Amino acid sequence: MKHTSYGFDVLALVGQLRFKYHMTIGEITEELNRRGVVTSERNSQRLYERYLTLLRASVTDHVKTILKQVVQDNGGIMISMDGVQPEKGNETLYVIREIFSGTILAAQNLKSSSAEELKKMILPVIELGFPIIGIVTDGQQSIRMAMESLLPDVPYQYCQYHYLKDIAKPVVDLDRKLKTGIKKSLRGIREIERKIENDSSAEAEVAKDYVAAIRSLLLEDGNPPLDLPGIRIYENAQAIQASLQRCLDKKGDSFAEKRY
């Protein structure tokens, strides 16, 4: 892309992390850095805004065709609205999305998050003329008030993902500590790798397979709160440990047979 060192693949990833995995800008920044895309929260916010700019440009007759199909299939469209504020004092970026199709209907930076300002952004979506059968938001009071004022008879729901994320926070925090602790305990694996890297014996080849399996544990991410990475790493580590123990037991039996 012009005026940036990031490609469209990174831009698409930012959009996926935000809308599919509901990550905050801070979480997106951490994930990009973990994947080797060195960035800051400010750059992540800019990438997110560029992503939305491209989506806004796609709100054309093609999008209206998609919405017509959604209405035909579901009896109407369902909309969600949420906001992202990268840092205190900065403008908040609000996005309105059609849930069934995942289509972005509006995206705008707002200095004020008041219900009156949000209503100005919501109105053009209503004026598209498609029946709205449901509303899902992240629970922000001003969004709820704006929606209730403009669409008083439309059912409203607090986003189940945000709800689960809120109630699962203590569990996710403990899981993060578990993940960190397990990874720290596996730091000695590099020393084992050095010892066997030039060894071509059958035992060394088996050991290399186990090392590779342990290495793969360090790449586990999960998708909290429904798929906890710490628990996944722990369970997989237990499976590797059990397999290794069976291997050692077999070796012991084989050694005993040779002796007698």
Secondary structure as the mmCIF struct_conf table of DSSP 4:
data_model
#
loop_
_struct_conf.conf_type_id
_struct_conf.id
_struct_conf.beg_label_comp_id
_struct_conf.beg_label_asym_id
_struct_conf.beg_label_seq_id
_struct_conf.end_label_comp_id
_struct_conf.end_label_asym_id
_struct_conf.end_label_seq_id
TURN_TY1_P TURN_TY1_P1 LYS A 2 HIS A 3
BEND BEND1 THR A 4 SER A 5
HELX_RH_AL_P HELX_RH_AL_P1 PHE A 8 PHE A 19
TURN_TY1_P TURN_TY1_P2 LYS A 20 LYS A 20
BEND BEND2 TYR A 21 TYR A 21
HELX_RH_AL_P HELX_RH_AL_P2 ILE A 25 ARG A 34
TURN_TY1_P TURN_TY1_P3 ARG A 35 GLY A 36
HELX_RH_AL_P HELX_RH_AL_P3 GLU A 41 ALA A 57
TURN_TY1_P TURN_TY1_P4 SER A 58 SER A 58
BEND BEND3 THR A 60 THR A 60
HELX_RH_AL_P HELX_RH_AL_P4 ASP A 61 ASN A 74
BEND BEND4 GLY A 75 GLY A 76
STRN STRN1 ILE A 77 VAL A 84
BEND BEND5 PRO A 86 GLU A 87
TURN_TY1_P TURN_TY1_P5 LYS A 88 GLY A 89
BEND BEND6 ASN A 90 ASN A 90
HELX_LH_PP_P HELX_LH_PP_P1 GLU A 91 GLU A 91
STRN STRN2 THR A 92 GLU A 98
TURN_TY1_P TURN_TY1_P6 ILE A 99 GLY A 102
STRN STRN3 THR A 103 LEU A 110
BEND BEND7 LYS A 111 LYS A 111
HELX_RH_AL_P HELX_RH_AL_P5 ALA A 115 ILE A 126
TURN_TY1_P TURN_TY1_P7 GLU A 127 LEU A 128
HELX_LH_PP_P HELX_LH_PP_P2 PHE A 130 PRO A 131
STRN STRN4 ILE A 132 THR A 137
HELX_RH_AL_P HELX_RH_AL_P6 GLN A 141 LEU A 150
TURN_TY1_P TURN_TY1_P8 PRO A 152 ASP A 153
BEND BEND8 VAL A 154 VAL A 154
STRN STRN5 TYR A 156 TYR A 158
HELX_RH_AL_P HELX_RH_AL_P7 GLN A 160 ILE A 167
TURN_TY1_P TURN_TY1_P9 ALA A 168 ALA A 168
HELX_RH_AL_P HELX_RH_AL_P8 LYS A 169 SER A 185
TURN_TY1_P TURN_TY1_P10 LEU A 186 GLY A 188
HELX_RH_AL_P HELX_RH_AL_P9 ILE A 189 ILE A 196
TURN_TY1_P TURN_TY1_P11 GLU A 197 ASN A 198
BEND BEND9 SER A 201 SER A 201
HELX_RH_AL_P HELX_RH_AL_P10 ALA A 202 LEU A 217
TURN_TY1_P TURN_TY1_P12 LEU A 218 LEU A 219
STRN STRN6 ASN A 223 ASN A 223
TURN_TY1_P TURN_TY1_P13 PRO A 224 LEU A 226
STRN STRN7 ASP A 227 ASP A 227
HELX_RH_AL_P HELX_RH_AL_P11 PRO A 229 ARG A 259
#
